[in-house]
Amino acid sequence: MDAPTTLREWLPRAQAITVLSGAGISTDSGIPDFRGPQGVWTKNPEAAAQSTIGAYLADPEVRRQAWRSRRDHPAWHAQPNAAHEALVRLERAGRLRAIVTQNIDGLHQRAGSAPDRVIEIHGTMREAECLSCGLRTPMPQVLARVEAGEDDPPCPDCGGIQKSATISFGQALDPDVLDAAVEAARSCDLFLAVGTSLTVQPAAGLCLEAVERGARFVIVNAEPTPYDPVADAVLRRPVGDTLPRLVELAVGAAR
């Protein structure tokens, strides 16, 4: 990668880098994105109903399909890739403010990122949550019930509807998690959006929180985003190759 001269200057100087990661950071781990040319929703628009809270609550068939999708999700067998590992290196060099991730796969933590540095703004697929009483259960326990023949397993405590502990369309974000994400954007000196279409709010709006407080703003994404005109640099290149090289620019001289 031949980085623009400006990036070669900014990255070594950045002392507090906040990363917003999207589905594009996990595609090299075998987890498809949602809106790309081979995305889950691009290839099967009906799959979006499984991530829409109104449809999920109203239609038992949507829930049954969702549980089968959770059981068969490639994330259960996926391994972190070079992009995840690069952010671990950035953290260990003392240059990472936070990772705000739109992903629910937990691969940042599996790569070695400190859990308190990872802000899962859209929740996690690794737990199930009852929509009535709020009980949290490790997802493998619930998927074992699905495997045993329960196609829509109710909450073991109250009998309510369960789903993954993720934020579906129509659900509000956890206010404490959102506050932490906003603070991470406001307190960085470089904001790096990686593998995200920047079309889902309020996550996409974190870019402006950073820019308005003087941070540099860099986008790495295969497709154009609505925030490209605001960015200081846009790299339309594969995340798996590009992010490790950016981290090398940032911390290589410190070795």
Disulfide bonds with the S-S distance in Angstrom:
none
